[in-house]
């Protein structure tokens, strides 16, 4: 978990990832809480 805060992302990379997470959420969990889904998306993608 300590590596994630030190990650270097360009603004465009972050926007891309947020849009990807939102599209995944809409497909997998429509009506779900976006805050929790986005957090889980980043944890699954970068910490496992």
C-alpha positions as CSV (number, residue, x, y, z in Angstrom):
1,X,0.0,0.0,0.0
2,X,2.9,2.4,0.6
3,X,3.9,2.3,-3.1
4,X,0.6,3.7,-4.3
5,X,1.0,7.3,-3.0
6,X,4.4,7.5,-4.7
7,X,3.0,6.5,-8.1
8,X,3.6,9.0,-10.9
9,X,0.7,9.6,-13.2
10,X,0.2,12.2,-15.8
11,X,-3.1,14.1,-15.7
12,X,-4.2,12.4,-18.9
13,X,-3.3,8.9,-17.4
14,X,-5.5,9.6,-14.4
15,X,-8.4,10.8,-16.5
16,X,-8.1,7.7,-18.7
17,X,-8.1,5.4,-15.6
18,X,-11.1,7.2,-14.0
19,X,-13.1,6.9,-17.3
20,X,-12.1,3.3,-17.5
21,X,-13.2,2.6,-14.0
22,X,-16.5,4.4,-14.5
23,X,-17.2,2.4,-17.7
24,X,-16.4,-0.8,-15.8
25,X,-18.7,0.2,-12.9
26,X,-21.5,1.0,-15.3
27,X,-21.2,-2.5,-16.9
28,X,-20.5,-4.6,-13.8
29,X,-22.4,-2.7,-11.0
30,X,-24.9,-0.2,-12.5
31,X,-26.3,1.9,-9.7
32,X,-23.4,0.9,-7.4
33,X,-21.5,3.5,-5.3
34,X,-18.9,4.9,-7.6
35,X,-16.6,5.9,-4.7
36,X,-16.2,2.3,-3.5
37,X,-16.0,0.9,-7.0
38,X,-13.3,3.3,-8.0
39,X,-11.2,2.6,-4.9
40,X,-11.5,-1.1,-5.5
41,X,-10.6,-0.6,-9.2
42,X,-7.3,1.0,-8.3
43,X,-6.5,-1.5,-5.5
44,X,-7.2,-4.4,-7.9
45,X,-5.2,-2.8,-10.7
46,X,-2.1,-1.7,-8.7
47,X,-1.8,-3.7,-5.5
48,X,-2.5,-7.3,-6.5
